Amino acid sequence: MTSSHRPFGLPAAVAAAVLLSAAAGCSSPDATASVVVPSPPAEEAAFCQALAKELPDTVAGLARSDPEPGSELTAGWGDGAIVLRCGVPRPEKMSDPKAQAVEANGVNWMLELPEGSGPRFTSTYRKAYVEVTLDERYAHDATPLADLAAPVRKAVPPSL
């Protein structure tokens, strides 16, 4: 596949580098005590509830530690190091033809790099948007997405 066919025009070499690079730093986890629980339409919420049943006990070697308030629409690992929210609204950045994207084990993700925090990924081409926020230790390491790909593929059908 040529880079012109990749979602959002991300060259294959860049996608591979993002997925395969090691963590740049060893900063301490920024424990997130709470997250905003999404409020998706009923059909999307049903996909998210199915996803909640498929999520692993560990991601990237970190144990499950869900954020507050407890919800089937959110999950976490490593005391806030990795946070998943299902049923989030479509990010405005997805309309940007220059937005960066990666693929992890059959799931496409749009990459955002908010200032002052680690990367944020939002699934693309799925019937519900799944957002995964990683803390700063994952600034150059998207490998936690590999652990989440199979559950997302199983529970949230493609939209194409």
Secondary structure as UniProt FT lines:
FT   HELIX           3..5
FT   HELIX           7..9
FT   HELIX           12..20
FT   HELIX           42..54
FT   STRAND          58..59
FT   TURN            60..61
FT   STRAND          62..64
FT   TURN            72..73
FT   STRAND          74..77
FT   TURN            78..81
FT   STRAND          82..86
FT   HELIX           92..95
FT   TURN            97..98
FT   STRAND          100..104
FT   TURN            105..106
FT   STRAND          107..112
FT   TURN            115..116
FT   STRAND          120..123
FT   STRAND          130..134
FT   HELIX           136..138
FT   TURN            139..140
FT   HELIX           144..155
//
